[in-house]
Amino acid sequence: MKLYVFQVAPNPTKVRLYVAEKNALGDELPVEEVSVNIPEGEARTPEFLAKNPHGQLPVLELDDGRCFAESLAIIEYLEDRFPEPPLLGESPEARLGARQMERYIDVGVMMPIGQAVHATRSPIGLPPNPPVADAANQRADRTLAYIDEVLSDGRPFVMGEQPTVADCTLAAALQFGRYGRLSCVSSHERVVEWDENYRRREAVQGIVIV
Ligand SMILES: N[C@@H](CCC(=O)N[C@@H](CS)C(=O)NCC(=O)O)C(=O)O
């Protein structure tokens, strides 16, 4: 399978982290990464639009040539195909909790951080828009306060003792925030500490680069 990605872009990074975590657990996923340079327009070429008409990353190309987008759908497909060891949790309830948290983080942190970065230091050259950036920063700040509280019991990962897809989404979002030099994370000490510890781990070396 081929996974079309671009470094630092948060949605592809979330899937890359998931694959790296699975590999670190001993499950060598047969996924080959292909870089598509978003700022240089490579996601808008006819060739790439044939893979994803929305021109967005990540895209997973199956061995039979079929292509699928949407980061969480790709992760869930990989988890269905390679269920052991699990990265969504052991029981249905654990998976429910991990998916719930992943959604909170995607909608409440990654999306507003993406909006804030594109409204301040857009990698694809969008014009600055301070009111949009401020509102998005505030939205991210609210969800980060919630995650900070979740982490207050000293757990190493968002869902407890083991990494899940929730950690992948959070780390990918925070990296994009650092790229955009956003300040919304810095006041949440436990999130900052979680992020430093997460990035230090051998499993994810070379993926979180900013
Ligand atoms: N909901 C989609 C969002 C995908 C997305 O927004 N990808 C961004 C990179 S993080 C992209 O390809 N942007 C290029 C563009 O929209 O032109 C997912 O979860 O995969």
The ligand as an ORCA input file, in Angstrom:
! r2SCAN-3c Opt
* xyz 0 1
  N     -10.596     15.627      7.070
  C      -9.412     15.376      6.294
  C      -8.614     16.676      6.178
  C      -7.483     16.562      5.167
  C      -6.719     17.869      5.036
  O      -7.220     18.970      5.342
  N      -5.467     17.749      4.574
  C      -4.632     18.906      4.377
  C      -3.240     18.660      4.970
  S      -3.305     18.575      6.711
  C      -4.448     19.156      2.890
  O      -4.238     18.237      2.143
  N      -4.483     20.421      2.484
  C      -4.247     20.803      1.129
  C      -5.389     21.579      0.573
  O      -6.497     21.550      1.156
  O      -5.163     22.225     -0.438
  C      -8.592     14.267      6.977
  O      -8.850     13.965      8.159
  O      -7.743     13.636      6.323
*
